[in-house]
Amino acid sequence: MLLNQKYEIFPNEEQKEILDRWLQYCRQTYNSALLDKQRKYHESKESYHRDDMQTQLKMDKKNYPFLKEISSQPLQEVFLRLEKAFDGFFRKDKNYPK
């Protein structure tokens, strides 16, 4: 049996700014990984897996220092969500990921 718990947080202004920034980084990472996945498939018909995305993230953190502000777990969760979205699409359960 799966349990779900919900927590309400009350961040101050500084924490809100940090959370908003982290959310923006996660959105940017998702869109970048989706674009990379599409590009790799169209160019070489090869799949772009989560391991490849995480390797790319390591390189991106070297090139874009602002990505070091956020811990790696939320960014890796983005890749897991993208992979699940494509799995659902290929099972014909969901539409193509956006």
Secondary structure, 3 states (H helix, E strand, C coil): CCCCCCCCCCCCHHHHHHHHHHHHHHHHHHHHHHHHHHHHHHHHCCCCCHHHHHHHHHHHHHHCHHHHHCCHHHHHHHHHHHHHHHHHHHCCCCCCCC
